[in-house]
Structures are given as C-alpha cells and as structure tokens.
Amino acid sequence: MKLQLSLLIAILFAVLAPPVWAAEEHDHEHEQDQEHDHDHDHEHEHEQEHDHEHGVAPAAAGGNGPHRLPDGSVFLPMPAQHQLGLRTMPVAAGSHPRSFELNGRVVMDPNAGGRVQAMVAGRLTPGPQGLPLPGQAVKKGEVLAYVTPEAGGKARSLAESRLQRLRELADTVPHKVIEEAEAAVANEQLRAPVDGVIASANVVSGQVVDAREILFEIVDPGRLMVEALAFDLALANSITAAAIAVGEQQVPLQLAGVAHSLREQALPLMFRGAAGAAALPLAIGQPVRVFVQTRDVIEGIRVPVAALVKNPANQTIVWVKVAPEQFVPHTVTSAPLDGTHVAVSSGLEPGDRVVVRAATLLNQVR
C-alpha cells in the first residue's frame, strides 16, 4: 500500500512540475526584458543629456521653422527675417516716363584724351622717366619715349654722314638745310598730348615700331563718355533723361549728341556724365546698359529691380507680405525705368508690402 502511494505521488509530481518550471522561466525572461528596456531608456536619456551639453537643439515640433505652405506661400518666423536682412516697403501706383534699354560701351572723350603714335618707323627707347605704366599720371608735353628712325639701316649712316658734311659747310649752306638733315637723324620724341592717366601702353624697351602705330592711350577718368546704339531715330529724338546702373548705384547721364549716319544699321548716341555727378567708375571699352527715358508716360507701380525673382515656371514674381510671418508670391509684368527700378503694370495692388531686400533668399525656402 505504501509502495503504491509513493508511486502515485511520484507520478503526480512528474506531471505537475513542468508547468511550474515554464512559469518560472517566463518570469525570468520578463525580468530580463524589463532590465533591457530600462537600460535602453537610460542610454536615451544619456544621449539627450550629451546633445544638450554640446548645443544640439532638439528637432522643432509643429513646423515652427521656415517652410513652404501647401498654397505656395512661405512661413518665415521673425528671427529668420532678421537673420536674412529681409526688408519690405509699401508700393503706390503712379505715372512714369516710358524707358528703353540700349546696349552701350565706355569710350574716350575726344577733348579730354588722346593717343600717342609714331610718325616714323624705328626702334623705341625709354624717355627720361622711363616707360610709363598703365594708370600712371602724365602731364601734357611730357616725353614718354623716343623712336630712333631706320634702326640698323644704311640710310641712317648716310644721313649722319650728310649732316656732318653740312655742318662743316655751315658758312655756305642755308641753315634750313642743316635743320632738315638734323631732323632726319634725330630721335622722335613721343610726348603726351593731354593731361591724364595712361589707359594702355603697348611698348617695351627696344621694340621696333611702324609709322602710325598706336603706342599709348591717355584718358581723363573724370571725363569719360558712353556710346549707345539705337535703331530708331524717333526714339533718339525723344530722349529726356538717361542713366546707367553700376551695381545698385544709378549714375545719371546727359545726351551729348545723336549721329545721323548709320553704323552697322544703328545710330550711335553719345552720353556724358550729368553736370555735378561723380566721375563714371568705368573703364574704356567696358560694356554697359543705358536706360533712356522718353516723353511717353506709362502707368504702373514703381518697385526696385531687386524685388523681382523667378519661380520654378520661369515667371517673374514678387513676394508680398500678407501677415507678420507669411509671404505670398505674385506673378507680375514689368517694364524698365532707370536701371535700378521697374514699373509693374499688373500683379500688384497699391498698398501691398513688397519684399525689396533678400527676396532671392526668401524665394529659396522650400
């Protein structure tokens, strides 16, 4: 009886023991998972503390940074506006003279500049002060260089021999003949025709030059001129004002003359700096854009050229401020005025606040 009872207990123990062991193993695995999660949370907190110590700002939640809205407008917070240097201005409608843009280039004023050319062929030698360099100031009549005619030829030896014989016969030979002989062997002096600075110098010591070859160009930087080309004589006769744009600076010009002879199917127009205006900060031959105003009048809103940008469709747009931190693009059509401003004929309303500075940076926000 005791043996049977012992076997029964052993069988019951064998049947009930595995679930207990499985439960214990499950509890042990659960405790390990909790410890792993606790370690992960601790590592995450450590990373956040590390980022905070190194100045890494957490990602903005809620879209508070500059971004493009679904309707195409841009949200730009006030701090970002100050960083970009963004500026706006209200616009108003008005009447403006119709303007046209002409291609031009800077030329020398014929009354304030000159060229130095050799009259005879020969070898070039420096003047008393050496050969002048580009940009060097010179005075009228200053000797720039010498040209020794017929360098290395037999004719010069014969001319020198003739001069020597004439000087021996000075009592019987007219003085004029002796002067002509001296001129034939003398070095030609190349002198500055006007006061100014050397614009170009195409010489080196010992250079062999030909007659009528241009060696120096001298200009007065304060009296440069601009030559523009027009293809309509009526336009040339209706010009009331003109200007060129040098960077963001507008330089006024004064019409000096209109040619009545075509050159390459165009009429040359000559302009000089307006009275009282600063000297043109330009160089001889530099291409420029000349904006001329006529007697015709157009209606539009005057805005700076810096306000115009292009959208992805290559349309001209301006950005209008509709809220303290929201800007909306407006497609516009415009016409040039004076090189630094345009007249917008459509796309804007009087009173709109247009972005006039940092518009290109605002246009890049996505």
KEBA-628556 format. One record per atom (N, C-alpha, C): x, z, y; residue in one letter. Coordinates in steps of 0.001 Angstrom, whole numbers, padded with zeros to 6 digits, always signed. Layout:
XZYa
...
This chain:
+000846+000000-001193m
+000000+000000+000000m
+000881+000000+001242m
+001889+000849+001282k
+002800+000903+002419k
+003542-000400+002564k
+003895-001033+001408l
+004592-002310+001470l
+003718-003372+002089l
+002463-003411+001701q
+001531-004403+002270q
+001346-004166+003757q
+001249-002889+004177l
+001074-002598+005603l
+002302-003034+006400l
+003487-002813+005840s
+004721-003215+006529s
+004785-004735+006693s
+004396-005486+005632l
+004390-006955+005734l
+003413-007434+006781l
+002247-006782+006840l
+001226-007184+007832l
+001748-006963+009248l
+002415-005843+009476i
+002957-005567+010825i
+004039-006576+011186i
+004871-006907+010194a
+005937-007889+010474a
+005348-009252+010822a
+004276-009640+010102i
+003653-010943+010391i
+003038-010953+011782i
+002316-009855+012129l
+001711-009785+013467l
+002781-009817+014565l
+003873-009143+014326f
+004952-009134+015327f
+005561-010537+015519f
+005674-011245+014382a
+006238-012605+014460a
+005303-013558+015190a
+003988-013341+015011v
+003012-014240+015658v
+002900-013947+017146v
+002934-012689+017568l
+002711-012321+018972l
+003987-012349+019808l
+005145-012303+019230a
+006389-012227+020014a
+006687-013472+020842a
+006545-014747+020383p
+006932-015931+021182p
+006232-016043+022527p
+004902-015806+022630p
+004296-015891+023962p
+004901-014927+024939p
+005265-013742+024522v
+005861-012753+025427v
+007190-013242+025941v
+008003-013764+024944w
+009300-014289+025382w
+009139-015463+026355w
+008172-016356+026127a
+007934-017505+027024a
+007532-017044+028398a
+006675-015990+028446a
+006252-015471+029737a
+007430-014904+030493a
+008328-014167+029730e
+009495-013610+030389e
+010403-014708+030941e
+010573-015814+030135e
+011411-016911+030631e
+010776-017571+031853e
+009449-017726+031865h
+008757-018339+033010h
+008942-017491+034259h
+008822-016163+034093d
+009019-015289+035249d
+010454-015382+035752d
+011392-015496+034851h
+012794-015594+035261h
+013050-016890+036050h
+012462-018023+035558e
+012620-019290+036283e
+011963-019216+037651e
+010813-018570+037753h
+010136-018448+039050h
+010994-017661+040032h
+011636-016586+039525e
+012507-015816+040403e
+013695-016651+040874e
+014246-017524+039993q
+015352-018388+040409q
+014916-019379+041479q
+013687-019966+041336d
+013175-020899+042345d
+013025-020208+043684d
+012516-018962+043665q
+012352-018247+044920q
+013716-017990+045574q
+014698-017626+044767e
+016030-017413+045324e
+016593-018704+045901e
+016357-019859+045208h
+016839-021153+045728h
+016168-021504+047053h
+014834-021305+047132d
+014120-021580+048393d
+014629-020676+049494d
+014917-019420+049170h
+015419-018505+050180h
+016793-018953+050695h
+017638-019421+049763d
+018954-019915+050178d
+018825-021155+051044d
+017883-022070+050705h
+017684-023299+051498h
+017210-022962+052906h
+016263-022010+052989d
+015784-021613+054322d
+016918-020986+055117d
+017766-020220+054451h
+018884-019602+055155h
+019858-020658+055663h
+020124-021705+054841e
+021007-022790+055280e
+020394-023541+056446e
+019074-023787+056421h
+018411-024493+057513h
+018514-023706+058817h
+018299-022375+058713e
+018429-021546+059909e
+019868-021580+060423e
+020834-021602+059516h
+022243-021657+059925h
+022552-022980+060641h
+022001-024114+060148e
+022215-025403+060801e
+021606-025408+062195e
+020383-024821+062342q
+019770-024779+063656q
+020625-023961+064621q
+021139-022801+064144e
+021991-021996+064994e
+023261-022770+065374e
+023845-023550+064436h
+025047-024342+064716h
+024769-025403+065774h
+023637-026121+065653d
+023279-027130+066641d
+023064-026503+068008d
+022420-025333+068030h
+022173-024689+069307h
+023482-024275+069969h
+024454-023808+069153e
+025726-023409+069717e
+026493-024594+070258e
+026359-025787+069677h
+027093-026972+070115h
+026303-027804+071113h
+025202-027299+071625g
+024464-028002+072672g
+023647-029160+072193g
+023307-029245+070918v
+022474-030334+070409v
+021021-029955+070619v
+020324-030740+071463a
+018939-030408+071774a
+018044-030838+070633a
+017017-030086+070329p
+016084-030487+069274p
+015303-031713+069686p
+014843-032481+068706a
+014102-033713+068970a
+012823-033377+069730a
+012518-034231+070743a
+011335-033988+071565a
+010087-034241+070749a
+009205-033318+070824a
+007929-033450+070117a
+006853-033788+071115a
+005974-034683+070769g
+004870-035040+071650g
+005173-036227+072543g
+006368-036906+072437g
+006667-038098+073220g
+006850-037808+074695g
+007666-036812+075059n
+007895-036471+076455n
+009032-037261+077074n
+009784-038057+076284g
+010876-038863+076814g
+010374-040203+077325g
+011245-040969+078012p
+010842-042306+078484p
+010469-043201+077312p
+009309-043857+077399h
+008889-044760+076331h
+007838-045715+076863h
+007697-046819+076143r
+006704-047856+076491r
+005382-047506+075831r
+004299-047520+076622l
+002973-047198+076115l
+002348-048432+075472l
+001288-048236+074654p
+000678-049398+073976p
+000153-050467+074929p
-000262-050111+076150d
-000790-051099+077088d
+000294-051836+077862d
+001580-051578+077549g
+002679-052260+078219g
+003274-051495+079375g
+002617-050448+079831s
+003163-049640+080909s
+004267-048733+080374s
+004989-048099+081278v
+006127-047248+080914v
+005878-045840+081424v
+006107-044872+080529f
+006081-043469+080913f
+007512-043035+081179f
+007779-042578+082414l
+009126-042182+082804l
+009049-040832+083509l
+009543-039768+082865p
+009479-038436+083479p
+010276-038381+084782p
+009940-037393+085610m
+010616-037237+086894m
+012128-037043+086750m
+012609-036197+085807p
+014074-036076+085675p
+014756-037398+085375p
+014119-038244+084543a
+014706-039554+084240a
+014696-040461+085467a
+013670-040359+086295q
+013618-041158+087517q
+014767-040798+088452q
+015075-039509+088553h
+016182-039095+089405h
+017520-039552+088823h
+017660-039509+087519q
+018910-039945+086900q
+019147-041439+087106q
+018093-042241+087047l
+018227-043687+087221l
+018331-044087+088688l
+018050-043160+089596g
+018056-043507+091015g
+016901-044410+091391g
+015771-044248+090740l
+014618-045128+090954l
+013988-044843+092310l
+013652-045907+093056r
+013010-045789+094349r
+011844-046778+094437r
+010784-046358+095117t
+009617-047212+095324t
+009307-047289+096812t
+008508-048277+097178m
+008082-048416+098563m
+006708-049082+098594m
+005833-048690+099539p
+004539-049362+099667p
+004721-050732+100320p
+003902-051672+099924v
+004006-053034+100451v
+002765-053364+101260v
+002919-054337+102147a
+001818-054762+103009a
+001860-056271+103145a
+000702-056860+103332a
+000598-058313+103499a
+000955-058700+104928a
+001428-059929+105094g
+001794-060406+106418g
+002092-061889+106402g
+002418-062407+107569s
+002772-063817+107728s
+004286-063928+107879s
+004865-064869+107152h
+006314-065025+107146h
+006658-066505+107281h
+007787-066821+107940p
+008192-068232+108041p
+008571-068790+106672p
+008142-070016+106421r
+008481-070655+105146r
+009981-070909+105088r
+010586-070570+103955s
+012036-070680+103806s
+012389-071591+102646s
+013577-072146+102726f
+014095-073020+101680f
+015539-072611+101387f
+015936-072839+100165e
+017297-072526+099733e
+018101-073818+099615e
+019262-073848+100270l
+020140-075009+100250l
+021495-074614+099667l
+022124-075557+098998n
+023474-075339+098477n
+024481-075624+099578n
+025469-074759+099683g
+026472-074935+100727g
+027835-074451+100276g
+028804-074597+101169r
+030163-074128+100900r
+030815-073779+102232r
+031808-072921+102161v
+032510-072471+103358v
+033586-073501+103712v
+033630-073864+104997v
+034604-074851+105470v
+035334-074282+106685v
+036367-074967+107074m
+037184-074572+108215m
+036530-075031+109518m
+036595-074192+110535d
+036171-074595+111869d
+037248-075512+112441d
+036924-076769+112754p
+037972-077694+113218p
+038618-077268+114526p
+037956-076418+115302n
+038518-075960+116567n
+039309-074659+116428n
+039298-074063+115264a
+039997-072799+115070a
+040873-072818+113826a
+041192-073979+113332g
+042031-074113+112147g
+042788-075416+112201g
+043716-075587+111304g
+044490-076818+111297g
+045278-076974+110017g
+045858-078167+109876r
+046684-078497+108729r
+048064-078905+109206r
+049054-078584+108398v
+050430-078953+108693v
+050854-080002+107684v
+051212-081199+108195q
+051602-082317+107341q
+052975-082826+107741q
+053661-083396+106777a
+054963-084002+107048a
+054761-085413+107582a
+055488-085768+108625m
+055386-087112+109196m
+056312-088095+108484m
+057363-087572+107871v
+058305-088431+107154v
+058554-087835+105786v
+059023-088678+104890a
+059391-088195+103564a
+060751-087528+103634a
+060929-086486+102837g
+062212-085801+102843g
+062180-084550+101996g
+063231-083742+102158r
+063359-082509+101396r
+063020-081333+102295r
+062266-080390+101743l
+061769-079254+102503l
+062765-078105+102452l
+062973-077480+103612t
+063813-076285+103701t
+063056-075211+104477t
+063294-073932+104192p
+062546-072861+104876p
+062848-072813+106367p
+061895-072230+107116g
+062080-072037+108542g
+062901-070797+108841g
+062985-070417+110129p
+063798-069249+110497p
+063344-067959+109820p
+062034-067794+109577q
+061487-066597+108942q
+061197-066801+107455q
+061712-067878+106894g
+061399-068186+105507g
+060064-068907+105397g
+059719-069307+104198l
+058450-069994+103979l
+057295-068996+104060l
+056257-069276+104841p
+055119-068349+104947p
+054306-068316+103657p
+053703-067168+103402l
+052893-066969+102205l
+051414-066990+102563l
+050543-067298+101595p
+049094-067260+101867p
+048661-065881+102350p
+047847-065867+103415g
+047397-064618+104001g
+048265-064115+105125g
+049437-064735+105340q
+050351-064292+106396q
+049882-064815+107743q
+049912-063966+108757a
+049503-064359+110100a
+050630-065146+110772a
+050257-066196+111500v
+051228-067027+112217v
+050711-067277+113627v
+051630-067612+114515k
+051311-067912+115905k
+051447-069411+116162k
+050695-069882+117137k
+050757-071296+117493k
+052163-071659+117951k
+052709-072755+117387g
+054052-073207+117728g
+055148-072612+116877g
+054835-071670+116012e
+055854-071052+115165e
+056356-072061+114136e
+057694-072103+113957v
+058297-073028+112991v
+058099-072463+111589v
+057431-073228+110728l
+057149-072796+109369l
+058177-073309+108370l
+058668-074540+108588a
+059637-075129+107656a
+060246-076361+108311a
+061271-076892+107649y
+061928-078120+108094y
+061832-079159+106992y
+061808-080429+107427v
+061850-081550+106495v
+063048-082418+106864v
+063991-082520+105939t
+065163-083369+106146t
+064831-084761+105639t
+064714-085783+106510p
+064254-087096+106074p
+065268-087817+105197p
+064741-088648+104303e
+065525-089520+103436e
+066647-088749+102769e
+066325-087690+102098a
+067344-086844+101477a
+068066-087608+100377a
+069403-087580+100435g
+070218-088162+099377g
+070325-089674+099441g
+069828-090335+100473g
+069883-091789+100533g
+071043-092294+101385g
+071397-093598+101221k
+072468-094179+102007k
+072045-094398+103451k
+070725-094550+103680a
+070249-094816+105036a
+070569-093655+105960a
+070500-092435+105456r
+070805-091286+106318r
+072289-091292+106693r
+073166-091632+105758s
+074596-091691+106083s
+074861-092743+107148s
+074188-093881+107041l
+074362-094918+108046l
+073830-094465+109393l
+072688-093722+109402a
+072120-093247+110661a
+073040-092219+111314a
+073660-091363+110508e
+074576-090381+111070e
+075816-091065+111647e
+076323-092099+110951s
+077476-092844+111476s
+077118-093551+112774s
+075934-094139+112848r
+075497-094819+114073r
+075393-093836+115229r
+074842-092631+114960l
+074716-091631+116012l
+076085-091210+116521l
+077045-091087+115628q
+078387-090678+116046q
+079018-091739+116946q
+078826-093045+116614r
+079396-094103+117443r
+078729-094133+118818r
+077387-093926+118838l
+076688-093949+120120l
+077116-092789+121010l
+077373-091640+120440r
+077830-090508+121242r
+079218-090774+121830r
+080083-091542+121109e
+081398-091896+121640e
+081284-092873+122793e
+080190-093671+122771l
+079959-094649+123839l
+078884-094169+124797l
+078784-092871+124995a
+077706-092312+125818a
+077760-092802+127253a
+078953-093162+127754d
+079045-093610+129147d
+078455-094991+129340d
+078392-095796+128283t
+077922-097174+128417t
+076584-097424+127731t
+076136-096506+126889v
+074882-096679+126125v
+073773-095868+126801v
+072590-096454+126937p
+071482-095695+127545p
+071182-094400+126768p
+070791-093368+127535h
+070515-092065+126907h
+069325-092137+125942h
+068382-093017+126200k
+067216-093154+125329k
+067614-093593+123933k
+068596-094488+123835v
+069041-094970+122538v
+069693-093842+121745v
+070430-093007+122446i
+071069-091876+121753i
+070003-090904+121238i
+068949-090652+122024e
+067891-089750+121576e
+067177-090292+120343e
+066945-091602+120304e
+066310-092193+119136e
+067193-092041+117896e
+068476-092188+118066a
+069407-092030+116935a
+069428-090574+116472a
+069382-089637+117416e
+069348-088226+117035e
+068063-087891+116270e
+066953-088451+116723a
+065675-088201+116046a
+065686-088756+114632a
+066437-089837+114397a
+066465-090446+113073a
+067169-089579+112046a
+068086-088729+112507v
+068825-087893+111565v
+068437-086425+111678v
+067630-086079+112685a
+067262-084663+112874a
+066226-084240+111843a
+066210-082932+111533n
+065205-082380+110635n
+063868-082261+111366n
+062816-082632+110679e
+061484-082492+111270e
+061061-081033+111213e
+060593-080514+112324q
+060113-079139+112385q
+058609-079114+112129q
+058212-078321+111151l
+056780-078151+110859l
+056308-076883+111569l
+055456-077056+112598r
+055008-075950+113423r
+053521-075667+113202r
+053159-074406+113421a
+051745-074014+113287a
+050962-074575+114459a
+049869-075314+114208p
+049106-075908+115311p
+048204-074909+116024p
+047817-073800+115380v
+046908-072816+115971v
+047321-071419+115507v
+046747-070411+116175d
+046892-069035+115702d
+045949-068815+114520d
+046394-068033+113557g
+045536-067734+112411g
+046339-067193+111252g
+045815-067391+110062v
+046492-066966+108839v
+046637-068165+107911v
+047632-068110+107054i
+047869-069194+106110i
+046800-069125+105021i
+045965-070153+104936a
+044932-070203+103898a
+045482-070740+102594a
+046394-071710+102670s
+047017-072259+101471s
+048403-072762+101830s
+049336-072621+100897a
+050704-073085+101085a
+051156-073758+099798a
+051399-075061+099875n
+051769-075844+098694n
+053229-076273+098795n
+054122-075310+099011v
+055529-075638+099223v
+056414-074655+098477v
+057616-075144+098138v
+058710-074307+097647v
+059993-074847+098264v
+060995-074021+098325s
+062260-074442+098936s
+062895-075565+098119s
+063331-076623+098814g
+063958-077767+098160g
+062982-078813+097670g
+061700-078628+097905q
+060695-079582+097424q
+060811-080904+098172q
+060659-081999+097464v
+060646-083334+098072v
+059202-083701+098386v
+058929-083994+099638v
+057558-084256+100083v
+057463-085686+100597v
+056218-086177+100572d
+055935-087507+101091d
+055346-087405+102485d
+055365-088496+103191a
+054767-088537+104516a
+053257-088318+104406a
+052683-087559+105344r
+051252-087255+105453r
+050779-086285+104358r
+051694-085721+103604e
+051307-084743+102587e
+050947-083420+103258e
+049814-082820+102847i
+049359-081554+103418i
+050172-080429+102793i
+050859-079662+103633l
+051722-078593+103154l
+051142-077201+103433l
+050517-077017+104582f
+049928-075728+104943f
+048537-075954+105527f
+047667-074970+105292e
+046363-074911+105955e
+046251-073564+106653e
+045882-073592+107927i
+045797-072386+108743i
+044352-072251+109227i
+043786-071040+109080v
+042407-070797+109483v
+042340-069502+110283v
+041273-069399+111060d
+040935-068164+111751d
+039807-067505+110962d
+040041-066364+110268p
+038995-065775+109422p
+037736-065396+110180p
+037846-065207+111484g
+036672-064839+112268g
+035838-066009+112721g
+036265-067230+112419r
+035529-068409+112897r
+035353-069453+111785r
+034949-068975+110618l
+034644-069901+109530l
+033268-070502+109723l
+033008-071612+109047m
+031724-072298+109128m
+031187-072530+107715m
+029893-072829+107648v
+029228-073109+106378v
+028595-074489+106471v
+028865-075304+105471e
+028262-076638+105392e
+027240-076650+104275e
+025989-076981+104604a
+024902-077062+103627a
+024404-078498+103561a
+023775-078849+102448l
+023272-080199+102227l
+021751-080172+102149l
+021111-080989+102979a
+019653-081123+102979a
+019306-082558+102614a
+018146-082718+101971f
+017720-084051+101544f
+016501-084537+102323f
+016155-083827+103384d
+015000-084204+104191d
+015361-083989+105654d
+015325-085054+106443l
+015656-084951+107862l
+014617-084113+108603l
+013344-084153+108166a
+012317-083346+108814a
+012615-081853+108639a
+013103-081473+107460l
+013477-080082+107240l
+014625-079695+108154l
+015606-080566+108291a
+016753-080257+109136a
+016347-080073+110593a
+015346-080804+111044n
+014926-080730+112442n
+013966-079587+112719n
+013481-078879+111686s
+012523-077793+111887s
+013115-076421+111582s
+014440-076332+111468i
+015089-075060+111155i
+015069-074162+112389i
+014610-072932+112215t
+014593-071951+113299t
+015602-070826+113093t
+015960-070528+111858a
+016933-069473+111567a
+017531-069734+110198a
+018680-069129+109948a
+019358-069308+108661a
+020168-068063+108351a
+020452-067878+107078a
+021227-066719+106642a
+021782-067003+105259a
+022814-066275+104904i
+023358-066300+103552i
+023367-064863+103046i
+023290-064723+101728a
+023302-063406+101091a
+024667-063188+100460a
+025364-062128+100892v
+026644-061731+100322v
+026425-060389+099641v
+026196-060428+098319g
+025795-059221+097608g
+024399-058817+098056g
+024257-057584+098512e
+022988-057120+099049e
+022952-057196+100564e
+023992-057781+101161q
+024083-057890+102607q
+023616-059263+103063q
+022865-059293+104149q
+022385-060538+104727q
+023208-060853+105968q
+023801-062064+105988v
+024637-062487+107107v
+023907-063605+107850v
+023487-063391+109103p
+022765-064440+109843p
+023692-065572+110253p
+023142-066770+110301l
+023876-067962+110702l
+023154-068648+111861l
+023909-069483+112550q
+023368-070265+113658q
+023643-071740+113393q
+022612-072569+113527l
+022770-074006+113282l
+023657-074605+114361l
+024757-075258+113936a
+025705-075851+114878a
+025491-077345+115052a
+024997-078021+114018g
+024794-079457+114144g
+024197-080045+112882g
+023521-081181+113062v
+022894-081904+111956v
+023445-083317+111948v
+024039-083710+110839a
+024571-085071+110727a
+023424-086063+110577a
+023642-087262+111074h
+022651-088336+110942h
+023201-089476+110095h
+024146-089129+109229s
+024716-090089+108294s
+024717-089443+106922s
+024154-090151+105944l
+024066-089606+104603l
+025442-089534+103948l
+025642-088472+103199r
+026842-088334+102384r
+026385-087921+101000r
+026551-088836+100052e
+026060-088633+098685e
+024551-088360+098702e
+023830-089172+099475q
+022366-089119+099578q
+021868-087799+100165q
+022684-087098+100934a
+022279-085834+101544a
+022797-085781+102977a
+022119-084960+103794l
+022502-084773+105179l
+023298-083474+105312l
+024534-083534+105758p
+025296-082297+105965p
+024781-081536+107190p
+024589-080229+107015l
+024200-079338+108101l
+025326-078334+108310l
+025726-078134+109560m
+026821-077231+109872m
+026273-075952+110501m
+026728-074800+109974f
+026321-073485+110477f
+027579-072682+110796f
+027445-071823+111779r
+028488-070852+112091r
+027852-069471+112202r
+028671-068431+112155g
+028158-067081+112264g
+027407-066872+113567g
+026285-066147+113502a
+025491-065887+114689a
+026299-065082+115695a
+025937-065236+116980a
+026639-064525+118046a
+026505-063014+117830a
+027631-062335+117900g
+027630-060886+117724g
+027688-060430+116284g
+027571-061359+115336a
+027615-060985+113918a
+029057-060798+113475a
+029227-060033+112419a
+030566-059798+111877a
+031109-061078+111260a
+032426-061134+111107a
+033057-062302+110501a
+032570-062480+109071a
+032469-063730+108661l
+031989-064023+107320l
+033029-063559+106297l
+032661-062677+105366p
+033620-062220+104343p
+033733-063220+103211p
+034162-064440+103539l
+034184-065523+102571l
+035524-066233+102640l
+035735-067144+101691a
+036977-067907+101615a
+036660-069392+101717a
+037632-070158+102171i
+037459-071599+102300i
+037142-072204+100941i
+036085-073030+100892g
+035683-073681+099655g
+034735-072870+098803g
+034431-071632+099163q
+033562-070787+098348q
+032120-071299+098408q
+031465-071495+097253p
+030059-071939+097266p
+029139-070797+097678p
+028115-071110+098460v
+027151-070119+098936v
+025760-070729+098877v
+024747-069854+098954r
+023358-070268+099056r
+022879-069973+100463r
+022410-071012+101133v
+021953-070891+102518v
+020428-070898+102519v
+019832-069871+103133f
+018381-069766+103239f
+017995-070089+104682f
+017246-071170+104845v
+016842-071615+106179v
+015347-071374+106348v
+014953-070920+107524q
+013556-070682+107864q
+013071-071784+108786q
+011846-072223+108540t
+011259-073310+109309t
+010110-072788+110172t
+009475-073703+110909r
+008366-073314+111776r
+007075-073082+110991r
+006988-073550+109770d
+005790-073326+108962d
+005697-071852+108577d
+004448-071394+108351v
+004183-069991+108049v
+003457-069900+106719v
+003813-068879+105909i
+003130-068616+104647i
+002647-067172+104653i
+001555-066922+103910e
+001017-065575+103765e
+001537-064965+102468e
+001914-063699+102520g
+002408-063039+101319g
+002852-061627+101612g
+003317-060978+100573i
+003798-059596+100648i
+005308-059633+100521i
+005998-059067+101490r
+007458-059089+101535r
+008011-057962+100655r
+008836-058324+099664v
+009473-057342+098783v
+010942-057734+098605v
+011811-056781+098318p
+013223-057108+098083p
+013405-057915+096791p
+014453-058726+096781v
+014760-059524+095588v
+015072-058616+094401v
+015627-057420+094657a
+015996-056512+093569a
+014787-056014+092802a
+013576-056177+093355a
+012368-055721+092659a
+011911-056699+091589a
+012411-057923+091612l
+011967-058945+090664l
+012792-058869+089381l
+012108-058825+088247v
+012750-058844+086937v
+011961-059785+086036v
+012474-059999+084830k
+011842-060882+083861k
+011308-060068+082683k
+010130-060468+082191n
+009574-059829+080997n
+009984-060638+079766n
+009647-060185+078542p
+010058-060941+077341p
+009554-062371+077299p
+008471-062670+078029a
+007956-064037+078076a
+008605-064864+079174a
+009674-064329+079793n
+010412-065006+080865n
+009547-065218+082104n
+008589-064357+082330q
+007778-064391+083544q
+008355-063414+084564q
+008230-063767+085829t
+008695-062888+086899t
+007683-061772+087107t
+008170-060522+087086i
+007285-059376+087226i
+007900-058386+088214i
+007051-057494+088720v
+007490-056322+089469v
+006808-055108+088850v
+007417-053951+088996w
+006867-052713+088456w
+006185-051941+089575w
+004944-051535+089312v
+004132-050821+090293v
+003889-049403+089780v
+004080-048435+090648k
+003873-047032+090291k
+002402-046685+090473k
+001718-046346+089369v
+000286-046026+089405v
+000041-044536+089224v
+001042-043794+088781a
+000941-042349+088597a
+002339-041782+088801a
+002462-040468+089003p
+003792-039912+089252p
+004823-040264+088190p
+004385-040479+086937e
+005332-040773+085860e
+004930-042002+085058e
+004129-042895+085627q
+003681-044087+084911q
+003842-045311+085797q
+004356-046391+085185f
+004621-047630+085902f
+004023-048788+085115f
+003410-049726+085844v
+002702-050850+085224v
+003351-052157+085702v
+003637-053123+084794p
+004211-054404+085214p
+003136-055339+085756p
+003460-056059+086831h
+002562-057046+087418h
+003279-058391+087450h
+002659-059412+086884t
+003202-060769+086957t
+002946-061336+088339t
+003976-061897+088989v
+003862-062342+090373v
+004425-063756+090511v
+004041-064393+091604t
+004643-065645+092057t
+005212-065398+093438t
+006389-065957+093711s
+007080-065631+094957s
+007774-066854+095512s
+008157-066746+096784a
+008922-067780+097474a
+010035-067095+098253a
+011228-067712+098345p
+012346-067066+099045p
+012085-066957+100541p
+012676-065901+101149l
+012557-065701+102590l
+013922-065786+103280l
+014809-064830+102968d
+016084-064781+103689d
+017273-064467+102794d
+017121-064601+101495g
+018215-064315+100585g
+018164-062929+099992g
+017618-061956+100719t
+017502-060598+100203t
+016052-060193+099990t
+015092-060982+100475h
+013677-060683+100314h
+012934-061950+099898h
+011776-061754+099273v
+010892-062845+098883v
+009483-062513+099355v
+008650-063532+099434a
+007240-063359+099777a
+006415-063546+098513a
+005731-062493+098075v
+004898-062540+096872v
+003514-063010+097287v
+003088-064121+096715s
+001792-064696+097087s
+000676-064288+096145s
+000974-063824+094947s
-000057-063389+094011s
+000529-062357+093065s
-000337-061430+092609g
+000085-060419+091660g
+000193-059025+092232g
+000169-058898+093568l
+000252-057594+094213l
-000880-057439+095215l
-001189-056196+095496e
-002189-055854+096496e
-001540-054994+097571e
-001987-055120+098820p
-001434-054254+099875p
-001620-052777+099520p
-000586-052001+099725g
-000622-050585+099391g
+000008-050238+098058g
+000263-051218+097197d
+000923-050935+095921d
+002326-050391+096172d
+002714-049427+095336r
+004073-048879+095425r
+004951-049617+094414r
+005832-050445+094919v
+006669-051315+094095v
+008037-050675+093913v
+008557-050758+092696v
+009904-050262+092404v
+010910-051241+093008v
+011715-050764+093939v
+012682-051613+094637v
+014118-051297+094255v
+014333-050227+093507r
+015676-049892+093040r
+015583-049408+091598r
+016546-049838+090768a
+016594-049510+089334a
+015464-050171+088567a
+014936-051295+089074a
+013869-051998+088355a
+014387-052581+087041a
+015636-053046+087016t
+016180-053604+085772t
+016313-052532+084697t
+016675-051303+085095l
+016780-050221+084122l
+015402-049818+083607l
+014426-049771+084492l
+013069-049459+084079l
+012533-050512+083129l
+012914-051774+083352n
+012432-052869+082524n
+012997-052820+081102n
+014055-052049+080876q
+014666-051963+079556q
+014103-050843+078699q
+013198-050043+079242v
+012626-048947+078466v
+011713-049534+077394v
+011888-049075+076171r
+011062-049566+075052r
+010340-048416+074392r
